Amino acid sequence: MLCAELYRRVFGESTREAFGAWLRIDENASVLKHSSFGPGRVQSDLSYLDDMVRECFSGEVPERYFRDLASCISGNQSLYETAMARIMSRPAVLAHAGLLIRESGSDAAADRLVAGLQLWLPRCRNSKQLCAIGFAALALGRTFLLEEVVRVMGTSIWRMEDSALLPLVPGKPNIERSLLASGLVAGLAIHFEGADFSDLSSVQDRIELVWEGFGFQPIATAIEGADFRFFDPGERLISASLLDNWLKMIEQPHIDHGQLCISDSRYDQAVEALEAMWGRIVDAIAAEAGQAVVRIRPWPAGSDFAVSVRYDVDRPVPEGRIDRILEIQSKVIGGMCGSWFFLEGAHHNEAVRDAIRGHGQEEGVHSTRLSRQSCVGKGVTAHSSQHSEYFSGRRSLLEAEAGGAIYSEQMNHLATGPRPAWLGERASELWAFPLHFPVEGSVGEQGLSYFARYAAACIDQRNAGAHVVLGAHPDCEPELIRLAVLRCGLVGGWAVTMKDVLARARALSTPGDIKVEVRGSQLEVWSRNDVADVVFEFIPPGADLLVLHGDLKADEFVTLRSISKR
């Protein structure tokens, strides 16, 4: 509640309520949880803001800080430097003073504090100090000082090109992602632009899934692999809720304003589990009708899963780092599997392109404005920064489709691999990759603390035989990819670029591109495209499973050969 109280004092009761809705607040809890962050991240993000607000409203700021503040704003030069150092080590006192003076109604005291804030603003050495001055200016309602804060935030040492919010310290690459910085930016938008707080905060829409079926059953003998019956073979009925809920789960949201917030809960395998259930039901229907069961495995013979690494080229890459990246792909992962996404017009692009050219890497577009950019013949991903249009569901997919992209991303669920996105009334013509697994959360990260929240889901994805996309930035520590690969057992899969995965998925999954003829215990397969090392699972009527393999040739029937029997 402390964070919400700060907003109430500055912006009024309605904004406090909006802030409270933004946070999942337990009135009796000591930890606040932001709706779009994982719990490990929340406490560190809120700690400084909690401390600042607690000091502001519970009188916990040591008295000496107020004496120091009084010395500074009264012009006592003999104490100025010492007092200045103390205040800037605990900048919360500035916000506290601004709120106290606001409530006292003393214009003279406000003028003296503002004079001090103007002197201290150029001396800010970290974003906490800058944000505290900004909050004090907001509390006092001094627009000219707010404008000066905004001007400082836009100078070269405080502005990070194509990145979010403020740097932790000026001129350095690490980003200040705390709610303190977010709150200041939100406050500036409310003050200068008249923005509604609800437009600046995350909104969680709950999708109700209603499951209907035919009662319970022992899971050990269940066709569906579940303890609830969605299929009644005797009556030849399938519950419509299987289809209705699947479409709800994969539908791309329609977002009029803002962007999609990706929560950790999106990394469950609910969609894949439901699709596996459908597969078992279809197999059971075919077997009951005396028909052969035929399945196509998505990856080449010998590969149980696929892996790619996505590199977002947001900043210049230190010398020698790309050599190490390529070495990790080749010697650790087992193949050249990098897909590199470039910002339009960035000065560092050519150096990176020259370094990866000829090494089996893919080049794509890291879009800041999908509505205005051409991405003909390339894959496209959305860039996240205060200057970019980030992924916004259905609209982003339609814009990428209109821009000529060969694929994009759909960021609301996991799946086995790329596929058309469901837009609510139709499937997109554009194919899109499901969620990727980000390996690092900041430029200076040296371990897998950020990736740890996704590791279990990544392992599940690998064990499910799906496509795993690791997300990284080439200017970050390349060893993190090696560590993530080893942690999640991603060695030995089909290691290729995202474009290569797309080509295979389209060739094997597009309706009409594969035709199968059953000749007793043999399969003859016609394909519209050449596809190497294709594996089929084949169960002839009344027989055991056969695993067959072959190289498909365009416009030809190929007789598959047996790999093994199980």
Secondary structure, 3 states (H helix, E strand, C coil): CHHHHHHHHHHCHHHHHHHHHHEECCCCCCCCEECCCCHHHHHHHHHHHHHHHHHHHHCCCCHHHHHHHHHHHHCCHHHHHHHHHHHHHCCHHHHHHHHHHHHHCCHHHHHHHHHHHHHHHHHCCCHHHHHHHHHHHHHHCCHHHHHHHHHHHCCCCCCCCCCCCEECCCCCCCEECCHHHHHHHHHHHHHHHCCCHHHHCCCCCCCCCCCCCCCECCHHHCCCCCCECCEECCCCEECHHHHHHHHHHHECCECCCCCCCCCHHHHCCHHHHHHHHHHHHHHHHHHHCCCCEEEECCCCCCCCCEEEEEEEECCCCCCCHHHHHHHHHHHHHCCCCEEEEECCCCCCHHHHHHHHCCCCCEEEEEECCCCCCCCCCCEEEECCCCCCCCCCEHHHHHHHHHCCCCEEECCCCCCCCCEEEECCCCEEEEEEECCCEECCCCCCCCCCCCCHHHHHHHHHHHHCCCEEEEEECCCCCCHHHHHHHHHHCCCCCEECCHHHHHHHHHHHHCCCCEEEEEECCEEEEEECCCEEEEEEEEECCCCCCEEEEEEECECCEEECEEEEEC
